[in-house]
Amino acid sequence: MLSPGAFNALLKTLEEPPEYVIFVLATTEVHKIPITILSRCQRYDFHRISTDTIEAWLSELMARENVEVEEKALRYVAKTGDGSMRDALSLLDQCIAFHLGEKLRYDDVLEVLGATDTEVFSRLLRLIIAKDVAGAVRLIGEIVDDGREIAQLTNDFIWYLRNLMLMQGSDDMEDVLDMSSDNLAALREEAGMVSQDVLIRYIQTLSELSGQLRSATQKRVLLEIAVIKLCRPQMEKDYSSLVDRMDSIEKRMESGVVVSPQPQASAQVQQVKADAAAPVQQAQAVAEKPKLPKAVPDDIKKIMKSWKSLVGGAGGITRLYLEKAVPSLGKGGELMLVLDDREAFLYLDEDRAGGMSAFRESIAQRTGCEVEIILSLNQGDRTAKETVPDLTELINFEVDEEDFE
């Protein structure tokens, strides 16, 4: 906090210091120190202390003081210290003061610090994924009634979602994630329940909430609003919420629920009529559908040339994922789609909600031939576009409708 004038006055002393004096300058903003001062100092950069180191030191101190502390409790305090030994010691001292003369347990630490157990985050996430607004708000009420601090709850939930995102990114994250085997099992199950794009939207929304809570007076209301936004992505208009909405609609369609603005009773009647007429319609479609010739390499090249137009005819998440694919001519004369995104590859490969089937039908109608499509997941260090460099120019061509006349 020294002014430029104060630094200049100090400079003369630093140039000719007394033999018995050592100056120690400590700051978190090194860029504010003049270069004339820095050039006359030895610089040491201190980093955050690891959680393991803090836990080991806290354990040694508790042994000296003859204080019984549960290992899980010490681990949580060390983690909450966030790399600062001083903060960890202050938190542990606070917890001991509340339970003086007793064995300090994990639940006691959560109660004193206003924190929440990981199991609660798992319940809250599953309610949000199920779009259960009433259940999620009710759970928040229970947490707040238990005396949990809302800002701490939000930050811990963000951290839980971060662990879930890491779990989706790799199968070898058990050593990185500081969690019990039971919690890891629940986390691994939840990793398959939500896509990474939706998970990122959750983290972004809660991170914005965390910044608002610092100066808010109605913290509970803000938290409830944020959770309602997570449960109802239609309230937002950004890309990530659009993906969440499409994913929700497709899941409802897969379960047989008709997505319609009409009343529920009318929707059910329409569904019954559609089910009764489906066998007849399918039989008619099979009878009327002509047998198309198999596509040759020249047909595949025409498809690659007008790729953007063909993908634009696809719908929902299928179109978003197809836009990430790089088309290529396979060894057997088939259309090969190379993808970098594993989630996109699995979605298209499993033909979720029938998106790829509809896309194949669309290509057949446009080209007049039966096109075999093979999906390939790019697993090398180079991207799909780098792996198939000779097709990038074809992909950027404008649509030429004469190719399919």
C-alpha positions as CSV (number, residue, x, y, z in Angstrom):
1,M,0.0,0.0,0.0
2,L,3.0,2.3,-0.4
3,S,2.6,5.3,-2.6
4,P,5.2,6.1,-5.4
5,G,6.7,8.8,-3.1
6,A,7.1,6.3,-0.3
7,F,8.7,3.7,-2.6
8,N,11.2,6.4,-3.8
9,A,12.0,7.3,-0.2
10,L,12.5,3.6,0.6
11,L,14.7,3.1,-2.5
12,K,17.6,5.1,-1.0
13,T,17.6,2.9,2.1
14,L,17.5,-0.2,0.1
15,E,20.5,0.9,-2.0
16,E,22.6,1.3,1.1
17,P,21.0,-0.7,3.9
18,P,22.6,-1.0,7.3
19,E,24.5,-4.3,7.9
20,Y,22.2,-5.4,10.7
21,V,18.9,-4.8,8.8
22,I,17.0,-7.2,6.6
23,F,13.9,-5.9,4.8
24,V,11.1,-8.4,4.1
25,L,8.5,-7.0,1.6
26,A,5.3,-9.1,1.4
27,T,2.6,-8.5,-1.2
28,T,-0.1,-10.3,-3.2
29,E,0.2,-7.7,-6.0
30,V,3.8,-7.8,-7.2
31,H,2.9,-5.9,-10.4
32,K,2.4,-2.8,-8.3
33,I,5.9,-2.7,-7.0
34,P,8.3,-0.4,-9.0
35,I,11.0,-2.2,-11.0
36,T,13.6,-0.2,-9.2
37,I,12.6,-1.9,-6.0
38,L,12.2,-5.4,-7.5
39,S,15.6,-5.2,-9.0
40,R,17.2,-4.8,-5.6
41,C,15.3,-7.7,-3.9
42,Q,15.5,-11.5,-4.0
43,R,12.0,-12.7,-5.0
44,Y,10.3,-15.7,-3.6
45,D,6.9,-16.8,-4.9
46,F,4.8,-18.7,-2.3
47,H,2.1,-21.0,-3.6
48,R,-1.0,-22.6,-2.0
49,I,-0.3,-25.4,0.4
50,S,-1.7,-28.8,-0.6
51,T,-4.6,-30.3,1.2
52,D,-2.5,-33.3,2.3
53,T,0.2,-31.1,3.8
54,I,-2.4,-29.0,5.7
55,E,-4.1,-32.2,7.0
56,A,-0.8,-33.7,8.2
57,W,0.1,-30.6,10.1
58,L,-3.3,-30.3,11.7
59,S,-3.1,-33.9,12.7
60,E,0.3,-33.4,14.3
61,L,-1.0,-30.3,16.2
62,M,-4.1,-32.2,17.5
63,A,-1.8,-35.0,18.8
64,R,0.3,-32.4,20.7
65,E,-2.8,-30.8,22.2
66,N,-4.4,-34.2,23.0
67,V,-7.5,-33.3,21.1
68,E,-9.5,-36.1,19.5
69,V,-10.5,-35.3,15.9
70,E,-12.1,-37.6,13.3
71,E,-9.8,-38.0,10.3
72,K,-12.7,-37.1,7.9
73,A,-13.3,-33.9,9.9
74,L,-9.6,-32.9,9.6
75,R,-9.7,-33.6,5.9
76,Y,-12.7,-31.3,5.4
77,V,-11.2,-28.5,7.4
78,A,-7.9,-28.8,5.4
79,K,-9.9,-28.6,2.2
80,T,-11.9,-25.6,3.3
81,G,-8.7,-23.8,4.1
82,D,-8.2,-23.6,0.4
83,G,-4.4,-23.7,0.5
84,S,-4.0,-21.4,3.5
85,M,-2.6,-22.9,6.7
86,R,-3.7,-19.9,8.7
87,D,-7.3,-20.2,7.5
88,A,-7.3,-23.9,8.2
89,L,-6.0,-23.4,11.8
90,S,-8.6,-20.7,12.4
91,L,-11.5,-22.9,11.2
92,L,-10.2,-25.8,13.3
93,D,-9.9,-23.6,16.4
94,Q,-13.4,-22.4,15.9
95,C,-14.8,-26.0,15.6
96,I,-12.9,-27.1,18.7
97,A,-14.3,-24.1,20.7
98,F,-17.8,-25.3,20.0
99,H,-17.1,-28.8,21.1
100,L,-14.5,-28.4,23.8
101,G,-13.7,-31.6,25.7
102,E,-15.4,-33.7,23.1
103,K,-14.2,-35.7,20.1
104,L,-14.6,-33.5,17.1
105,R,-16.6,-35.4,14.4
106,Y,-17.3,-34.7,10.7
107,D,-20.9,-33.8,11.4
108,D,-19.8,-31.3,14.1
109,V,-17.5,-29.6,11.6
110,L,-20.3,-29.3,9.1
111,E,-22.6,-27.8,11.7
112,V,-20.1,-25.2,12.9
113,L,-19.0,-24.1,9.4
114,G,-22.6,-24.1,8.1
115,A,-21.6,-26.7,5.4
116,T,-23.6,-29.4,3.8
117,D,-22.9,-33.1,3.4
118,T,-22.2,-34.5,-0.1
119,E,-25.2,-36.7,0.0
120,V,-27.5,-33.6,0.0
121,F,-25.8,-32.4,-3.2
122,S,-26.5,-35.7,-4.9
123,R,-30.2,-35.5,-3.9
124,L,-30.4,-31.9,-5.1
125,L,-28.8,-32.6,-8.5
126,R,-31.1,-35.6,-9.1
127,L,-34.1,-33.4,-8.4
128,I,-32.8,-30.7,-10.8
129,I,-32.2,-33.3,-13.6
130,A,-35.7,-34.6,-13.1
131,K,-37.0,-31.0,-13.4
132,D,-38.7,-31.4,-10.0
133,V,-39.0,-27.7,-9.0
134,A,-41.2,-28.4,-5.9
135,G,-38.9,-31.1,-4.6
136,A,-35.7,-29.0,-5.2
137,V,-37.2,-25.9,-3.4
138,R,-38.4,-28.1,-0.6
139,L,-34.9,-29.6,-0.1
140,I,-33.4,-26.1,-0.1
141,G,-35.9,-25.2,2.7
142,E,-34.8,-28.2,4.7
143,I,-31.1,-27.3,4.3
144,V,-31.7,-23.6,5.3
145,D,-33.8,-24.7,8.3
146,D,-30.9,-26.9,9.4
147,G,-28.8,-23.7,9.7
148,R,-26.6,-24.2,6.7
149,E,-25.1,-21.0,5.2
150,I,-26.4,-20.3,1.7
151,A,-23.2,-18.9,0.2
152,Q,-21.2,-21.9,1.5
153,L,-23.9,-24.3,0.2
154,T,-23.7,-22.7,-3.3
155,N,-19.9,-22.8,-3.5
156,D,-19.9,-26.5,-2.3
157,F,-22.5,-27.4,-4.8
158,I,-20.4,-25.8,-7.6
159,W,-17.5,-27.9,-6.4
160,Y,-19.6,-31.0,-6.5
161,L,-20.6,-30.2,-10.1
162,R,-17.0,-29.6,-11.0
163,N,-16.1,-33.1,-9.7
164,L,-19.0,-34.5,-11.8
165,M,-17.6,-32.8,-14.9
166,L,-14.1,-34.2,-14.2
167,M,-15.7,-37.7,-13.8
168,Q,-17.3,-37.3,-17.3
169,G,-14.0,-36.2,-18.8
170,S,-12.0,-39.2,-17.8
171,D,-12.3,-42.7,-16.2
172,D,-9.2,-42.2,-14.2
173,M,-10.4,-39.4,-11.9
174,E,-10.9,-41.5,-8.7
175,D,-7.4,-40.5,-7.4
176,V,-7.9,-36.8,-8.2
177,L,-11.4,-36.5,-6.5
178,D,-11.2,-36.4,-2.8
179,M,-14.4,-38.5,-2.1
180,S,-15.4,-41.7,-0.4
181,S,-16.1,-44.8,-2.4
182,D,-19.9,-44.5,-1.8
183,N,-19.9,-40.9,-3.0
184,L,-17.8,-41.9,-6.0
185,A,-20.3,-44.5,-7.0
186,A,-23.2,-42.0,-6.8
187,L,-21.1,-39.5,-8.8
188,R,-20.3,-42.1,-11.5
189,E,-24.0,-42.9,-11.8
190,E,-24.9,-39.2,-12.1
191,A,-22.2,-38.7,-14.8
192,G,-24.4,-40.7,-17.2
193,M,-27.6,-38.8,-16.3
194,V,-26.6,-35.3,-17.5
195,S,-24.7,-34.1,-20.6
196,Q,-21.5,-32.0,-20.2
197,D,-23.1,-29.0,-21.9
198,V,-26.0,-29.0,-19.5
199,L,-23.5,-29.4,-16.6
200,I,-21.6,-26.4,-17.7
201,R,-24.8,-24.3,-17.7
202,Y,-25.5,-25.4,-14.1
203,I,-22.0,-24.3,-13.1
204,Q,-22.2,-21.0,-14.9
205,T,-25.6,-20.2,-13.4
206,L,-24.5,-21.0,-9.8
207,S,-21.2,-19.1,-10.3
208,E,-23.2,-16.0,-11.2
209,L,-25.4,-16.6,-8.1
210,S,-22.2,-16.9,-5.9
211,G,-21.2,-13.4,-6.9
212,Q,-24.7,-12.0,-6.2
213,L,-24.9,-13.5,-2.7
214,R,-22.0,-11.4,-1.4
215,S,-24.1,-8.3,-1.2
216,A,-27.6,-9.8,-1.2
217,T,-30.1,-9.5,1.7
218,Q,-32.5,-12.2,0.4
219,K,-30.0,-15.0,-0.2
220,R,-32.6,-17.8,0.0
221,V,-34.8,-16.2,-2.6
222,L,-31.9,-15.8,-5.0
223,L,-30.9,-19.5,-4.5
224,E,-34.4,-20.7,-5.2
225,I,-34.7,-18.6,-8.3
226,A,-31.4,-20.1,-9.6
227,V,-32.6,-23.6,-8.9
228,I,-35.9,-22.9,-10.7
229,K,-33.8,-21.7,-13.7
230,L,-31.8,-24.9,-13.7
231,C,-35.0,-27.0,-13.6
232,R,-36.7,-24.9,-16.3
233,P,-34.2,-24.0,-19.1
234,Q,-37.1,-22.5,-21.2
235,M,-36.8,-19.5,-19.0
236,E,-33.4,-18.7,-20.6
237,K,-32.4,-18.1,-24.2
238,D,-28.7,-19.0,-24.4
239,Y,-27.2,-22.0,-26.3
240,S,-26.6,-24.2,-23.3
241,S,-30.2,-23.8,-22.1
242,L,-31.4,-24.6,-25.6
243,V,-29.5,-27.9,-25.5
244,D,-31.0,-28.7,-22.1
245,R,-34.5,-28.0,-23.4
246,M,-34.0,-30.2,-26.5
247,D,-32.5,-33.0,-24.4
248,S,-35.5,-32.8,-22.1
249,I,-38.0,-32.9,-25.0
250,E,-36.3,-35.9,-26.6
251,K,-36.3,-37.8,-23.3
252,R,-40.0,-37.2,-23.0
253,M,-40.6,-38.4,-26.5
254,E,-38.5,-41.5,-25.9
255,S,-40.7,-42.3,-22.9
256,G,-43.8,-42.0,-25.0
257,V,-45.0,-38.6,-23.8
258,V,-46.5,-36.4,-26.5
259,V,-45.0,-32.9,-26.5
260,S,-48.0,-30.6,-27.2
261,P,-49.3,-27.2,-26.0
262,Q,-52.8,-28.7,-25.7
263,P,-54.3,-29.9,-22.4
264,Q,-53.1,-33.2,-20.9
265,A,-56.3,-35.1,-21.5
266,S,-56.4,-34.1,-25.2
267,A,-52.7,-35.1,-25.6
268,Q,-53.5,-38.5,-24.1
269,V,-56.4,-39.0,-26.6
270,Q,-54.2,-38.0,-29.5
271,Q,-51.5,-40.5,-28.3
272,V,-54.0,-43.4,-28.2
273,K,-55.2,-42.5,-31.7
274,A,-51.6,-42.3,-33.0
275,D,-50.8,-45.7,-31.4
276,A,-53.8,-47.3,-33.0
277,A,-53.0,-45.9,-36.5
278,A,-49.2,-46.5,-36.2
279,P,-49.3,-50.2,-37.6
280,V,-51.4,-49.2,-40.6
281,Q,-49.2,-46.2,-41.3
282,Q,-46.0,-48.3,-41.0
283,A,-47.4,-50.9,-43.4
284,Q,-48.3,-48.3,-45.9
285,A,-44.9,-46.7,-45.6
286,V,-43.1,-50.0,-46.2
287,A,-45.4,-50.8,-49.2
288,E,-45.0,-47.3,-50.8
289,K,-41.2,-46.9,-50.1
290,P,-39.3,-47.6,-53.3
291,K,-36.0,-49.5,-53.2
292,L,-33.2,-47.0,-53.9
293,P,-29.9,-47.8,-55.5
294,K,-26.8,-47.9,-53.3
295,A,-24.7,-44.7,-53.3
296,V,-21.4,-44.7,-55.2
297,P,-18.3,-42.7,-54.3
298,D,-19.4,-39.9,-56.7
299,D,-22.6,-39.6,-54.7
300,I,-20.7,-39.4,-51.5
301,K,-18.6,-36.6,-52.8
302,K,-21.7,-34.6,-53.8
303,I,-23.0,-35.1,-50.3
304,M,-19.8,-33.8,-48.8
305,K,-20.0,-30.8,-51.1
306,S,-23.5,-29.8,-49.9
307,W,-22.9,-31.0,-46.3
308,K,-24.0,-27.8,-44.6
309,S,-27.4,-27.9,-46.5
310,L,-28.0,-31.5,-45.5
311,V,-27.2,-31.0,-41.9
312,G,-29.4,-27.9,-41.8
313,G,-32.4,-30.2,-42.5
314,A,-31.7,-32.3,-39.4
315,G,-33.4,-31.3,-36.1
316,G,-32.7,-30.7,-32.5
317,I,-29.5,-32.0,-30.8
318,T,-28.8,-34.2,-33.8
319,R,-28.2,-31.2,-36.0
320,L,-26.0,-29.6,-33.3
321,Y,-23.8,-32.7,-33.1
322,L,-23.7,-33.3,-36.9
323,E,-22.3,-29.8,-37.3
324,K,-19.3,-31.0,-35.3
325,A,-18.7,-34.0,-37.6
326,V,-16.2,-34.0,-40.5
327,P,-17.5,-36.0,-43.5
328,S,-15.1,-38.3,-45.3
329,L,-15.2,-41.0,-48.0
330,G,-14.8,-44.5,-46.3
331,K,-12.7,-47.3,-47.7
332,G,-15.9,-49.2,-48.8
333,G,-17.4,-46.2,-50.5
334,E,-19.6,-45.3,-47.6
335,L,-20.0,-41.9,-45.9
336,M,-17.8,-41.7,-42.8
337,L,-18.4,-39.0,-40.2
338,V,-15.4,-38.3,-38.0
339,L,-16.1,-36.6,-34.6
340,D,-13.8,-35.2,-31.8
341,D,-16.6,-35.0,-29.3
342,R,-17.2,-38.3,-27.5
343,E,-20.7,-37.2,-26.3
344,A,-21.7,-36.3,-29.8
345,F,-20.3,-39.7,-31.1
346,L,-22.3,-41.7,-28.5
347,Y,-25.5,-39.7,-29.1
348,L,-25.4,-40.2,-32.9
349,D,-24.1,-43.8,-32.7
350,E,-26.9,-44.8,-30.3
351,D,-29.5,-43.0,-32.6
352,R,-31.1,-41.4,-29.6
353,A,-34.6,-40.1,-30.3
354,G,-34.3,-41.5,-33.9
355,G,-32.3,-38.5,-35.0
356,M,-29.8,-40.4,-37.2
357,S,-32.6,-42.5,-38.8
358,A,-34.4,-39.3,-39.8
359,F,-31.2,-37.9,-41.1
360,R,-30.5,-41.0,-43.3
361,E,-34.0,-40.7,-44.7
362,S,-33.5,-37.1,-45.5
363,I,-30.3,-37.8,-47.4
364,A,-32.0,-40.6,-49.3
365,Q,-34.8,-38.2,-50.4
366,R,-32.3,-35.5,-51.4
367,T,-29.9,-37.8,-53.3
368,G,-32.2,-40.5,-54.6
369,C,-29.9,-43.3,-53.4
370,E,-29.3,-45.3,-50.2
371,V,-26.3,-43.9,-48.3
372,E,-24.5,-46.0,-45.7
373,I,-23.2,-43.8,-42.9
374,I,-20.4,-44.9,-40.5
375,L,-19.4,-43.0,-37.4
376,S,-15.8,-42.7,-36.3
377,L,-14.5,-41.2,-33.0
378,N,-11.2,-39.4,-33.5
379,Q,-8.9,-40.5,-30.7
380,G,-5.6,-39.0,-31.9
381,D,-3.8,-35.8,-30.8
382,R,-4.9,-34.0,-34.0
383,T,-8.5,-32.8,-34.6
384,A,-10.9,-34.4,-37.0
385,K,-10.4,-31.5,-39.5
386,E,-6.6,-32.0,-39.3
387,T,-7.0,-35.7,-39.8
388,V,-9.1,-35.2,-42.9
389,P,-7.5,-32.0,-44.4
390,D,-8.4,-32.7,-48.0
391,L,-12.2,-32.3,-47.3
392,T,-12.2,-28.9,-45.6
393,E,-12.5,-27.1,-48.9
394,L,-15.4,-29.3,-49.9
395,I,-17.2,-28.6,-46.6
396,N,-17.0,-24.8,-47.1
397,F,-18.5,-24.9,-50.6
398,E,-21.9,-23.3,-51.1
399,V,-24.9,-25.7,-51.7
400,D,-25.4,-26.7,-55.3
401,E,-28.9,-28.1,-55.7
402,E,-28.1,-29.2,-59.3
403,D,-26.0,-32.1,-57.8
404,F,-29.2,-33.9,-56.8
405,E,-31.5,-33.1,-59.8
